[in-house]
């Protein structure tokens, strides 16, 4: 779930130096845009720059990438040090925009930043965006960065081979770079052939820059893409684009004024950095690309026919920052909708129940849960008052004093998301991330209710949260998930590709074993195997059949049993959000494949089947 940050200045660089009293205006804004999307990736970061209208013989593109522990800070420290050196050595010249543009690789009109969240790629610097495709003709140069995963990369790779290419690797990033690059080359060649009889080659280069049709390039390049993507690109002559998949799976937003065009993966990042109203920020429509020509003119243009919108609901539950106004409301609603089930679990005993949340993403859902609990208490009081039964002073005191007991039960010591940490590090980190507040719980009397945004693997609960909470000696611990049960792999940008990692899947397998139904695993495996080579559009998700024998509650109860560690004193219960309530809370983000197996694209079914075959074969490979 990577993040992009794009800025295209629409006025001369001197304008920004004069108005904002610094030549670093655009760089500072890019830095902030990336910082405000830090949540989207920790595995690396990169920035690329393109200068407009530079003379031949002058370098006009540059790139800087980092794998440091704090890659954003590392990159911008390097850039700042570079400017400080120039100030020290050329104190007067550094005020001259033309000189600075010629000397500094980072002083440019077009800037593209990327935050990397690794899924199935490697962890080396070569996997950090932006990626560059170089050429001596400006209009054939290409810089690309994105937030994407393609389910049919193998098919797309074969198409590159069919046109005679010899790709240097098989990653979907390289496939996208070469697909777009190939059609940019073809567009260049078409315009050249149309012009060669009337103009010199030097003149034709300028004609190509004027006529190159990025919409046509993207329409051809994206024709067979199956997956979720937001792709940002810059052509060497200064035209640029931010394109979104036709299902609207991955997010993309933009803001335009007379000074600049800016785009990012999250609306709130733009809102904060540029101090604008959310209503001034546009969402790029599914299947469209925001195309900015070499002069800074912009337009959303159709590049892929829009399909049924399946925007990722996990963006709303977990990944995106919660300060977006709509996401804030939706997360609160997720919490509100859990209260009826929570009240049943505590048997309506508020007096002996303490509520808390697992930091940090679940905080907003917790606020919604508490708000709905207050509404319940208000109705309860009203009912008592309307019964017209006399209340003693003690009873009245108790009724008026009834309110949720809220405690900071769990403290997160390390600002680290174990869910998006790579596999080799996760185990060692989980046990040390959280701590608790002592002296709140009445031993063997109180029930603890703690809400988390989601339960993916169950690792954090089993190895850290429950062990820590059980030391407080509560009577019962209820873990509440604002998301439904995660049952199926993601293949559009979230690192959730192995079925055996999902506690909901493992719980279902346990139930099959307990009831002597493991033959179902073999049946599903054979169906998957028989259809292993199906084209993405022809595949059926056979993994759904694994879950069919059991009710939602049966699987939930088995999960509660599994996360209860040996020697634990307290009872454990788990409450999950329902899929129906998820759609009530997030009505515009219906992409729910991790919960239902209903994938947004045809290739998703193939990924689910491949993940199951990997499980049955004992393979740790990812399914795409």
LINMO-V45776 format. One line per field, one symbol per residue. ss: DSSP state (2 for helix, 1 for strand, 0 for the rest). psi: psi as a letter, one per 40 degrees, with the letter a starting at -180 (. if undefined). burial: # if it has 16 or more other C-alpha atoms within 10 Angstrom, else .. Layout:
# LINMO-V45776
ss->???
psi->???
burial->???
This chain:
# LINMO-V45776
ss->001111111000222222220000222222222220022200011111110000000000111111000022222222222222222220002220222222200000011111110000000022200011100002220111111111002222222222000000000222222222222222222222222000002222222222200222222220000011111111100001111100000000111100011111002222222200022201100001111100000111110000000001222222200000222222222222002222222000000011111000002222222222222222222222220000002222222220001100011100000222002222222200011100000000001111110000002222222222220000011111100000000000000000222022222222222200002222222222220000022200000222200002222222222220000000111111002222222000001022220000022222222222222220000000
psi->giiihhhhieiidddddddefheedddddddddddefdeeheeiiiiiihiifiiiehheiiihiieidgdddddddddddddddddddgdddeehdddddddheegidhhhihhhhhceiaeideehiiihhiiehdeeihhiiigihhdfddddddddddeeigieieidddddddddddddddddddddddedeeiiddddddddddehgddddddddedehhahihhhihideeiiihiiieefdiihiihhaedihiiidhdddddddefiideehihhiheihhhhieeeiiihihdhhhahhfihdddddddiieehddddddddddddeedddddddeffgddfhhiaihiddedddddddddddddddddddddddeefhhhiddddddddehihhhigdhhhdhghhddeiiddddddddeediiihiedhhhedihhhhhidihcdeddddecdddddddefidihhhhheiihhdiiieeehggehdedhddddddddddddeffeddddddddddddfdeiideeiigeddddedeiidddddddddddehihehdiihihhiiidddddddgdegehfddddegididedddddddddddddefheiie.
burial->##########..##.##.....#####.########################.......########...###.##..#...#..#.......#..#..###.#################..#...######.....################..##..#..........###############.##..##..#........##.###..####.######..################################...##############....#..#.############.#.#.#####.#..##############.#..#############..#...#...#.######################..##.....................#..###...###......######...#..###.####....#....#########################.#########################################........#..##.##..#....#..######.##.......##.###.###....##.########.###.##..#######.###################......###
